[in-house]
Amino acid sequence: MSKNITIEHATREQIAEFLPDAIRLAVSSYRQFMRTEEDFNERGEIVKRPFSIHHKEAKVAISHIELLIKLAKWADLPDTTVIGDAEASYLQGLMTKAEAEVEAYEEEE
């Protein structure tokens, strides 16, 4: 039984290690994507991204952010027994920002 707890703890530590960067990158990329409706065509020219494509890609990004939040919650993170106080506080802040982005997106729809 203690072996299971050790494996679970190790898994939570691994998730806690990569999750802050994953959430930060996902939210940052989403924000950057939403600021522009332009893209490059096959000739390298700047063109306006069609609304339907822009909307679909935004939905994919939001889904990714939601999955990262669910993963954190599944692993009961942030948890100071798995990560330090500063890291837990940082992760909680990232999760709060990520949840706000998801909420804002859902309100726009």
N, C-alpha and C positions, 0 to 999 in steps of 0.2 A: 504494500500500500504506500509506503513512504517513497518507493521508486516512482510511482505515478505522480506523487506530489512534486518530486524533483523534476520530472519531465515536464509537468505542467508549468512549474516555476521557470524552468529554462526557456520554454516556449514563450511565455509571457515576457521574459527579459529580451528575447530576440525580437519580438514584435515591438516592444517599447523602444528598442534601439533604432529600428528603421522607420517607425511610424511618424515621428516628428518631421523628418525630412520629406517623407512621402506626402503628408498632409500639407506642409508648407509649399512644396513644389506644385501639388495639384491645385491649391487655391490660387497661388501666384499665376500659374499658367491659365487658369480659368479667367481670372481678372484681366490679364493681358489680352486674351482672346476676345473677351467681351468688349474691350475698348476699341476694337477695330472691326470693321465689316469688310475690310479689304484683304485680298489675297493675291498671289502671283499666278498668272496663267502659264501655259507651257512655253510661251515665248519670253517669259520673264517680265511681262508687263503687269502693272498693278491694276487689278480689276475689282469691282464690288462683288463680294460674295453673295450669292443668291440667298434670300431670307430663309427658305426651307432648309438649305444646307447649313446655314449659320445656326438656326434653331436646333437642328438635329445634333450638330457637333457640341453645342452648349449643353444639351441634354445628356450626352455621353459624358462630358466632363463632370457635370453635377452628379451623375450616377457613380462615377469613380470616387468623388469626394464622399458621397453617402456610404459607399462600401468601406472606405477607410475609417469613417466614424463608427460604423457597425463593428468592424474588426476591433477597434479600441474598446468598445463597450463589451464585446464578447470576451475580451481578455481582461475585463475589469480594470481598465486603465483610465486615467492615471492612478497608480497605486504606489504609495511611498514605500511599501515593503518590497516592491519590485524595482523601483527607480528612486533616486533621491528626491528630496523635497523640491529642489530647484527644477529638476527635470520634470517632475510631476506638475508643477505649477506652469511650466512652459508648455507642456503637452495639453494641459487643461485650457490654456489660453488659445492654442491652435485649434482645439476642438470647438471652442466657443465661436471663433471666427469662421470656421468651416461650416458649422451649423447655421450661422447667420447668413452665409452665402447661399446655402441650400434654401433656407426660408425665404430670402429675398427673391431667389429664382422662382420659387413656387408661387409667390405673391404676384409676380409678373405674368405668370401663365394664365 
